């Protein structure tokens, strides 16, 4: 399978993304991360970019783990 390469902007910074997912999917991921970082910043104006990135990652992993747990329960 061929890798897709795109340039995206997340929270004012430009990143090159490479992945097997579709370009549309990768753009949606970048847009979602950007939106979540901006939402956190609006609620916590004193956070810097690194803190925002870490909290965004923590929230995303938390959501993933909760969904995985829910999926396990549905399979049982």
N, C-alpha and C positions, 0 to 999 in steps of 0.2 A: 504494500500500500504506500502511496506517495504522501510525503509530508507537505502540509500547507504552511506557508509563511506569510505573516501579515504584520503590519505596524499598527499599534493601537495607542491611545492616550488614556492613561489612568491617573486621575487626580493631578493633572497638569504635567505629567511626565510621559515621555514616549518610550514604548517598549516594543521589541520585536518578539512576536510569538511564533512558535513552531510547534505543530502537532498534527496528529492523524485525523483530528476532528475537522468538520467542515469549517470554512472561513466564517460562515454565518454563526456557527456555534462559538467559535473563538471570539468573535466580536461581541456576542451576547455575554460571554463570561467577562470580558473586559468592561463592558458597559455596566454589568451588575456589580462588579468590584468597585468601579468608580462611584456608582450611585450609593452603595453601602458606605464607602468612606466619607462621602459628602454628607450623608445622613448622620453618621457618627460625629462628624465635625460640627454640624449644626447643633447637636445636643451637648457637645463637649468642646467648646471653642479653644480651650487651653491645650488640647492635644496637638503634638507635632505629627509630621507625616509618618515617622516610624511607629509611633504609638498607635496611630490610626490604622496602619497596615497590620500591626500585630493584633489589635482588637478585631479588625475585620476578619483576619484568619481564624482567631479563636471562635468568633461567632459562627463562621462557616463550618468549622470542624464540629462545633457543638450541634448545629443543625443536622449535619451529616450523621453523626452518631445517634441522634434521636430518631432520625428516619430509618437508619439501619436496625435499631432496636424495634421500632414499630413493624418493620418488614419481617423481622424474625418472629415476632408475636403472631403476625398474620399467617406465617408459614406453618406454625405449630398447630 
